Amino acid sequence: MTQQDLADRVGVTRQTIISIERGKYKPSIELALRLARVFGASVEALFELDETGEVEK
């Protein structure tokens, strides 16, 4: 799946997907749930919190 395909499926721009991949953008809960649904995974499988409570991809 391309970044554009994923962006289209979850309703964001390709640039948003790139920013998430690079750790420069923290998705909303709604977007995180949409991404998890596309991949058939839990949100926790895609994102986790570091020791300080910041989201890691």
KOLMI-816552 format. One record per atom (N, C-alpha, C): residue number from 0; atom name; x, y, z. Coordinates in Angstrom, 2 decimals. Layout:
BEGIN
> nunu_drenvex_east_north_up
> NUM_CA_X_Y_Z
...
//
This chain:
BEGIN
> nunu_drenvex_east_north_up
> 0_N_0.84_-1.17_0.00
> 0_CA_0.00_0.00_0.00
> 0_C_0.90_1.24_0.00
> 1_N_0.57_2.18_-0.85
> 1_CA_1.36_3.42_-0.89
> 1_C_0.89_4.38_0.20
> 2_N_1.71_5.38_0.45
> 2_CA_1.31_6.42_1.40
> 2_C_0.03_7.09_0.93
> 3_N_-0.09_7.32_-0.37
> 3_CA_-1.30_7.95_-0.90
> 3_C_-2.52_7.07_-0.72
> 4_N_-2.37_5.76_-0.95
> 4_CA_-3.48_4.82_-0.74
> 4_C_-3.95_4.89_0.71
> 5_N_-3.00_4.85_1.64
> 5_CA_-3.34_4.90_3.05
> 5_C_-4.02_6.22_3.39
> 6_N_-3.47_7.31_2.91
> 6_CA_-4.06_8.63_3.16
> 6_C_-5.50_8.68_2.67
> 7_N_-5.74_8.17_1.46
> 7_CA_-7.08_8.16_0.91
> 7_C_-8.03_7.33_1.76
> 8_N_-7.56_6.21_2.25
> 8_CA_-8.41_5.30_3.04
> 8_C_-8.79_5.88_4.39
> 9_N_-7.92_6.71_4.97
> 9_CA_-8.22_7.27_6.29
> 9_C_-8.64_8.73_6.24
> 10_N_-8.65_9.31_5.05
> 10_CA_-9.16_10.66_4.89
> 10_C_-8.24_11.79_5.28
> 11_N_-6.95_11.61_5.02
> 11_CA_-5.97_12.67_5.28
> 11_C_-5.09_12.84_4.04
> 12_N_-4.16_13.76_4.11
> 12_CA_-3.24_13.96_2.99
> 12_C_-2.04_13.01_3.12
> 13_N_-1.36_12.82_2.02
> 13_CA_-0.14_12.02_2.02
> 13_C_0.89_12.65_2.95
> 14_N_0.94_13.97_2.98
> 14_CA_1.89_14.67_3.86
> 14_C_1.64_14.33_5.33
> 15_N_0.36_14.17_5.71
> 15_CA_0.04_13.79_7.09
> 15_C_0.62_12.41_7.40
> 16_N_0.48_11.49_6.48
> 16_CA_1.03_10.13_6.69
> 16_C_2.54_10.20_6.82
> 17_N_3.19_10.98_5.98
> 17_CA_4.64_11.14_6.06
> 17_C_5.04_11.71_7.42
> 18_N_4.32_12.71_7.88
> 18_CA_4.63_13.34_9.17
> 18_C_4.45_12.36_10.33
> 19_N_3.42_11.53_10.28
> 19_CA_3.23_10.51_11.31
> 19_C_4.39_9.53_11.29
> 20_N_4.77_9.07_10.10
> 20_CA_5.87_8.11_9.97
> 20_C_7.17_8.68_10.53
> 21_N_7.39_9.96_10.36
> 21_CA_8.62_10.60_10.83
> 21_C_8.54_11.02_12.29
> 22_N_7.39_10.84_12.92
> 22_CA_7.23_11.21_14.32
> 22_C_7.06_12.71_14.53
> 23_N_6.69_13.42_13.48
> 23_CA_6.53_14.87_13.58
> 23_C_5.08_15.29_13.79
> 24_N_4.16_14.34_13.73
> 24_CA_2.75_14.63_13.89
> 24_C_2.13_13.55_14.74
> 25_N_1.38_13.95_15.75
> 25_CA_0.68_12.99_16.61
> 25_C_-0.77_12.95_16.16
> 26_N_-1.24_11.79_15.71
> 26_CA_-2.59_11.72_15.19
> 26_C_-3.64_11.87_16.29
> 27_N_-4.80_12.35_15.89
> 27_CA_-5.94_12.40_16.81
> 27_C_-6.36_10.97_17.14
> 28_N_-7.17_10.84_18.14
> 28_CA_-7.68_9.51_18.48
> 28_C_-8.46_8.94_17.30
> 29_N_-9.26_9.77_16.67
> 29_CA_-10.05_9.31_15.52
> 29_C_-9.14_8.80_14.40
> 30_N_-8.09_9.53_14.08
> 30_CA_-7.18_9.10_13.02
> 30_C_-6.43_7.84_13.43
> 31_N_-6.00_7.76_14.67
> 31_CA_-5.31_6.56_15.15
> 31_C_-6.22_5.34_15.03
> 32_N_-7.50_5.50_15.35
> 32_CA_-8.45_4.40_15.22
> 32_C_-8.66_4.01_13.76
> 33_N_-8.73_5.00_12.88
> 33_CA_-8.87_4.71_11.45
> 33_C_-7.66_3.95_10.92
> 34_N_-6.46_4.39_11.31
> 34_CA_-5.25_3.70_10.89
> 34_C_-5.24_2.26_11.40
> 35_N_-5.60_2.08_12.65
> 35_CA_-5.63_0.73_13.22
> 35_C_-6.61_-0.16_12.46
> 36_N_-7.75_0.39_12.10
> 36_CA_-8.75_-0.39_11.37
> 36_C_-8.21_-0.81_10.00
> 37_N_-7.55_0.10_9.31
> 37_CA_-6.99_-0.23_7.99
> 37_C_-5.99_-1.38_8.10
> 38_N_-5.16_-1.36_9.14
> 38_CA_-4.13_-2.38_9.29
> 38_C_-4.61_-3.62_10.05
> 39_N_-5.85_-3.60_10.53
> 39_CA_-6.37_-4.74_11.28
> 39_C_-5.60_-4.96_12.56
> 40_N_-5.22_-3.86_13.20
> 40_CA_-4.40_-3.92_14.42
> 40_C_-5.02_-3.03_15.48
> 41_N_-4.52_-3.15_16.69
> 41_CA_-4.95_-2.25_17.76
> 41_C_-4.16_-0.95_17.66
> 42_N_-4.72_0.10_18.22
> 42_CA_-4.00_1.37_18.27
> 42_C_-2.67_1.18_18.99
> 43_N_-2.68_0.38_20.05
> 43_CA_-1.46_0.14_20.83
> 43_C_-0.38_-0.56_20.02
> 44_N_-0.78_-1.32_19.00
> 44_CA_0.20_-1.98_18.13
> 44_C_0.89_-0.96_17.22
> 45_N_0.21_0.15_16.94
> 45_CA_0.76_1.17_16.04
> 45_C_1.47_2.30_16.79
> 46_N_0.97_2.64_17.98
> 46_CA_1.50_3.77_18.74
> 46_C_1.66_3.37_20.19
> 47_N_2.66_3.94_20.85
> 47_CA_2.83_3.69_22.28
> 47_C_3.37_4.95_22.94
> 48_N_3.26_5.00_24.25
> 48_CA_3.78_6.12_25.01
> 48_C_5.18_5.81_25.50
> 49_N_6.06_6.81_25.46
> 49_CA_7.40_6.61_26.03
> 49_C_7.32_6.86_27.54
> 50_N_8.45_6.84_28.20
> 50_CA_8.49_6.99_29.66
> 50_C_7.95_8.34_30.14
> 51_N_8.02_9.34_29.28
> 51_CA_7.53_10.67_29.67
> 51_C_6.07_10.89_29.31
> 52_N_5.44_9.91_28.67
> 52_CA_4.04_10.04_28.28
> 52_C_3.84_10.58_26.89
> 53_N_4.92_10.74_26.13
> 53_CA_4.83_11.21_24.75
> 53_C_4.56_10.03_23.82
> 54_N_3.82_10.28_22.76
> 54_CA_3.48_9.23_21.78
> 54_C_4.70_8.90_20.94
> 55_N_4.96_7.59_20.82
> 55_CA_5.98_7.10_19.90
> 55_C_5.28_6.34_18.82
> 56_N_5.83_6.35_17.61
> 56_CA_5.23_5.57_16.53
> 56_C_5.86_4.21_16.45
//
